[in-house]
Amino acid sequence: MNLAEDVDLEEFVTTKDDLSGADIKAVCTEAGLLALRERRMRVTKADFTSAREKVLYRKNEGTPEGLYL
């Protein structure tokens, strides 16, 4: 899978979304899947933006950290 010219990985990684390494991997995987669903071999900045929103939504809607001991 290749990246489109508009993708800036440094900008993506240094955003203030408090992404962990696992979150970054999930966003990259989701962005690739979004491109494949549209039968494209290049991942665009829009794919990364949509994937980041999806991963952050799932992360924020998850189980509250204080629920389990």
N, C-alpha and C positions, 0 to 999 in steps of 0.2 A: 504494500500500500504506500503510495507516494503522497507528499504534501503539496497542496497548491501554493502558488507564489505568495498569496495573501496571508499565509499562516506564519506567525511569529511565536515560536515556542518559548522564547525567553519572556516575552510579555505575558504569555499564558501562565507560566509557572510562577512568576513574581506578582500575580494579582493578590489582592488582600482578602481572599476568600478562605484563608486558613485551610488549604488543602493538604492532606497528608500524602505520603507516597502512594498509599493504596487508592486514595481519591484521584490522584493524577493518573494512575494506571486505569482506573475505571472510566475516567473521562476520555482518555485516548482510545480505549476499547470501544466505548459507546460512539465516539466520533467516527471511527472506522466502520462500525456497523451501520450508522446512518448513511454513510457514503455508499456502502454496498447495497443497502435497500433501494437506493436510487440508481443502482447499476453503474456507479462511477468508481474509477480506480484512483481518484485523488480526493483527499480529505481537505475541505475548505475551512476557512475561519468560521463560517456560519455553522458548520458541523460541530466544531469545538465549542462554540457558544451554546448551541442547543444541548450538547452533551453535558456541559458544565452545569447548566440550569437543571437538567434532569438529575444529575448525581447529587447536587446540593439539595434539591427538593427531597430526594430519598433520605439523605443524611439528616436533614432537619425534621423529617416526619418519623424518624425511627424511634426506637425504645428510649425513653428518658434514661440518662446515665445513672440517676440515683434510685432507679426502680429495684435493682438487684444489689445484694450485699456482696 
